[in-house]
Amino acid sequence: MALSKKIHDALNEQIAREFQAHFIYRAIAMDLYEKGYDGFAGWMDQHSKEEYGHAERIIHFLRENEARVTLPAVPKPQDTWPTVKGAVEAALQHEKKLTADIHGLHRLADEDGDLATVSMLDWFVSEQVEEEHVVNRLLKRIALAGDSPIGLVVIDNELKGGADAAAGSAGGE
């Protein structure tokens, strides 16, 4: 089944948003590396790669459906944040925006009767629940540290353990 023009256009727009998320997380990572927070930076870098993978997933879906992929221009992201907490809050705000975008796409595909796109987007709906949860957990950990630089260093060191350690300390319960 060929994708409708509105679904095709909307998916190409979502590719742009996923690449923008990739750039935002990458910019946050570069800022945090610069400030010496290698654990937080690595965590953001990992999320940057995930966002890139999300764009690739949509590109693959479009190609499977013989639909043209239009690669976007991506706006330059902000390149510095005053605090680690501010950087993580920026990530959460962007995740919330992505969640709203994915929900809108899902509704559009459902209204269009496009079951293949709905099915593909179901994965994204679940992924966004996880993404927001993980960032929220990290923010709660940062809140526990309060104004303590030592607390941030402890969290930073935990995050240096890699994606599994980050998920355990910031994402899993």
Order of alpha helices (4+ residues) and beta strands (2+ residues): alpha-alpha-alpha-alpha-alpha-alpha
